[in-house]
Amino acid sequence: IGTIIASVKFSPKLGNYILASGYDDKVRLIKADLEKTVREYQSHKLGEYLITATFLKHEKPRWIMSGSSDKSIYIWGLSNKEVTQKLDSHTDVVVTVDSHPSRPLLVSGSLDKTVKIWIHPTQT
């Protein structure tokens, strides 16, 4: 991959794919059996922090998301690689994100010492 990796996650519904968040400010979709990057997503900023990326789990994989050192959460379309939403509410680096397994809920944790719960914006 050519960069330090901050986090990795298997797709809950497409078990043959992995998301890897790298220190080069890219999130990569990797086909596990080939160990090959098939897509790259950019916009979030890692800076000096370990920041996670994850698949949105409540439906078939159509989106991924990541925290960012710019205090935001980025949501990308899985296939088109475009930022579909940028969520702002934290006052410091967003270091961790996850989604509910069956409901359109997202959660984020930040260096601002808060945990925030969001309704997935594309579901409203």
FIMARLUM-569745 format. One record per atom (N, C-alpha, C, O): residue in one letter; x, y, z. Coordinates in steps of 0.001 Angstrom, whole numbers, plus 500000, padded with zeros to 6 digits. Atoms other than C-alpha are relative to their C-alpha. Example, Ala and Ser with C-alpha at 12.3 -4.5 7.8 and 13.67 -1.06 7.14 Angstrom:
residues 2
A500890498810500000A512300495500507800A500900501200500000A501936501181500665S499180498810499940S513670498940507140S499230501090500730S499739502198500899
This chain:
residues 124
I500834498806500000I500000500000500000I500869501244500000I500484502257499416G499054498900500096G502952502297500529G499854501098501037G500467502154500888T500143499006498944T501866504178503675T499693499298501318T499302498131501326I500376500538498697I501356503632507386I498481499902500049I497784500833499644I501442500230499921I497882502188508004I499526500272501429I500082499747502394A500552499624498694A495807503678510855A498942499019500475A498862498733501670S501039500950499604S492888501221510807S499613499140498813S499800499527497659V500525500907501019V491429498274508899V498678499424500497V498503499196501694K501297500595499666K487873496867508796K499562499114498845K499663499504497682F500648500833500991F486292493936506978F498601500521499741F497949501023500656S501383499675500311S483038494672505178S499103498963500661S499347497764500523P500881500963499342P480214493115507222P499137499203499020P498687498104499343K500868500688500961K478253492178504093K500748499543498758K500266498681498022L499133500418501114L481016491861501505L501318499554500614L502312500276500532G498863500451499215G483493489803503509G501320499945499276G502367499793499906N498772500065500787N486013489803500694N500647501374499828N501641501501499112Y499462498655500139Y486641493562501037Y500403500565501362Y499798500259502390I499448499373498799I488631495585503572I500120501493499738I500481501909498637L499687498571500049L488763499309504270L501261500228500790L501381499743501915A498760499654499311A492200500604505192A500156501508499975A500131502127498911S499812498563499871S492706504137506475S501494500256500165S502117499757501102G498560499791499993G496215505391505720G500402501399500409G499598502329500345Y499474498701499578Y498382508238506971Y500287500939498829Y500775502051499028D499862499124501169D498505509609503422D498667500673499662D498481501160498547D501328499379500150D494912510931503904D499122499295498982D498267499926498361K500836500794500900K493395508136501806K499387498835500761K500000498261501660V500641501237499568V490913505402502615V499972499106498770V499570499536497689R499920500919501130R491392502346500426R499026498842500182R498874498305501279L500798501211500047L488963499604499464L500888498928499389L501348499060498255I499068501046500411I491018496431499200I499234498703499795I498452498296500654K500562501332500226K489911493160497643K500924499012500706K502080498835500323A499166500782499084A491133490750500307A500707498838499324A501895498622499566D499362501179500584D491777487649498200D501125500362499034D502025499556498797L498943499562500907L493909489657495769L501029500892500689L502099501160500142E499179499024499279E495418491988498402E500302501192499102E501435501669499032K499843498936500986K494827494718495828K499008501123500289K497837500871500575T500870498836499859T493445498250496182T499153500121498745T499675500138497630V500890499858501153V490376498599493965V499384501402499924V498923501811498858R500482498614499997R489264502137495019R500732500775501087R501162500211502093E499435499098498992E490694505119496891E499049501169500199E498446501668499249Y500883498897499634Y488738507821498713Y500851501049500703Y501691500719501540Q499215498918499411Q490150511234499654Q499117501146500422Q498045501347499851S500561498744499489S489126514373501552S500288500134501475S500630501216501954H499747499916498571H489528513480505189H501489500245500249H502321500001499375K498610499733499622K492729514470507001K500319499226501267K499600499316502262L499596500756498815L494542512176509407L500883500812500930L500756500712502150G499064499291499140G497242514490510642G500859499001500754G501408498076500155E499156500870499186E499063512797513504E499197498986500788E499743498349501688Y500886500821499177Y496090510789514810Y499612498702499319Y499574498612498092L500564501252500474L494850507234514475L498508500228499809L497783500417500785I501404499720500323I491492507726512731I499431498813499238I500051498305498304T500594501174500614T489136504925511766T499112500348498805T498610501464498677A500964499950501098A487112504340508616A499177498726500103A499665497707500593T500862501178499904T484179501939508354T498947499996498905T498660501023498289F501143500139500890F481418500623506142F498740500369500774F498661500101501973L501303499826499379L477876501770506887L499281498666499884L499106498145498782K500398501399499929K476339498477507982K498516499725499901K498138498568499712H501430500276499864H472580498901508132H499313499594498707H498120499295498732E500566500444501275E471997498028504482E501133499482499129E502279499396499570K498919500463500870K473880496702501498K501039501114499880K500683502292499899P498940498984499991P477235498482501265P499864500993498851P500076500651497688R500066498923500983R476677501792499480R500828501197500431R501133502072499621W499245498869499478W478627504161501723W501100499516500941W501009498449501548I498979500175498968I481790504328503793I500152501346500698I499755502380500161M499781498736499304M482740506918506389M501294499956500773M501835498893501080S498758499855499259S485762508231508213S499938501273500824S499288502248500447G499768498776499252G486622510700510921G501100500787499313G501660500350498307S498983499156500623S489043513502510168S500591500958501034S499942501307502020S499369499025499107S491506515851511851S499454501404499789S499789502311500550D500630498687500186D489487518769510424D498664500118500760D497869501019500493K501168500002499095K486749517951513050K498716499537499322K497627499772499845S501165500405500778S484410516432510445S499939498489499838S500894497768500124I500206501376500421I482974513088509387I499718500058498507I498901500856498048Y500207500063501442Y483168512233505702Y499287498701499651Y499646497635500153I500712501165500519I480727509860503968I500155500015498482I499830500999497817W499788500135501436W481601508621500478W499042498965499433W498662498018500122G500664501065500739G479589506703497910G501024498912499730G502117499198499242L499045501094500145L481232503286497804L500450499840498551L501636499638498290S499628500257501390S481123502958494027S500484501240499259S501361501136498401N499598498819500780N481448506572492823N501148500797500626N501667501720499998K498860499396499293K484135507634495369K499812501487500308K500778502174500637E500262498589499731E482454511034495844E499551500199501439E498855499355502003V500487499647498669V481916512695499199V498520500357499851V498170501309499153T501434499744500082T478139512535499632T499517500839501178T498503501530501075Q500350499207498817Q478019514111503097Q501269500338500773Q502215499552500819K498962499604499053K480324516015505413K499250500485501237K498504501462501176L500713499685498765L479062516130509002L500918500775500930L502029500336501226D499218499139499117D480293518919511273D499219500247501278D498069500682501234S500599499690498703S479529519202514972S501043499911501105S500900500539502154H498946500133499000H482670518202516840H500877501256500005H500943501990499019T499115498844499875T485094520839518092T501476499607500004T502350500449500212D498620500479500079D488224518669517783D500024498785499059D498995498410498497V499788501116500923V489610515743515758V499003498871500262V498805498467501408V500885501162499902V487099512944515052V500859498767499746V501324498545498628V499054501108500097V489114509799515748V499341498645499755V500005497710499309T500646501291500195T486513507037515592T498565500177499531T497865501100499950V501359499996500531V483295506314513714V499520498557499878V500315497631499721D500594501317500231D480914503386513437D498539500193499627D498004501297499726S501419499935500333S477395502565512301S499271498845500664S499854497797500941H500847501023499400H474533500596513814H499827498858498996H499743499109497794P500096501122500939P474210497083512341P498672499894499250P498623499285498182S501283500177500686S470516497381511443S499165501275499881S498126501261499222R500739498741500060R469362500992511874R500879501079499375R502104500970499422P499199498943500654P470444504167510012P500583500991501004P500336502194500920L499374499168498977L472432505467512992L501510499922499888L502077498852499666L498546499895500008L476036506632513028L500436500500501358L499676501174502053V499447499504498746V478251507299516020V501426500471499737V502151499884498933S498635499477500152S481430509360516296S500554500359501366S499815500740502274G499296499620498786G483995509972519005G501135500929499639G501764500789498590S499066498932500340S486324512934519198S500936500306501156S500685499938502303L499105499479498968L489248514448521049L499346501117500802L499907501572501799D500732498997499220D486668517021522201D499272499367501193D498516500035501898K500538500759498870K485645514317524740K498496499779499908K497812499680500927T501421500270500191T482201513750523213T499806498800499082T500661498464498262V500501501019500907V480351510901521558V498710500554499440V497841500996500192K501201499467500637K477724511970519032K499327498899499198K499986498089498547I500801500942500771I474914509915517519I499281500789498915I498708501848499175W500560499330501170W473671510848514054W499017499062499315W499193497844499350I500818500767500935I470843509700511814I500704500111498659I501075501204498232H499293499985501282H472437508686508529H499313500997499083H498152500800498726P500629498888500740P471811511863506480P499332499604498702P498372500258498293T500619500393501258T470990510032503263T498698499255500236T498007498913499277Q501219500721499675Q468116508306505084Q498881500934500460Q497781500464500750T501015499077499509T466232511476506109T499263500654498863T498367501466499094
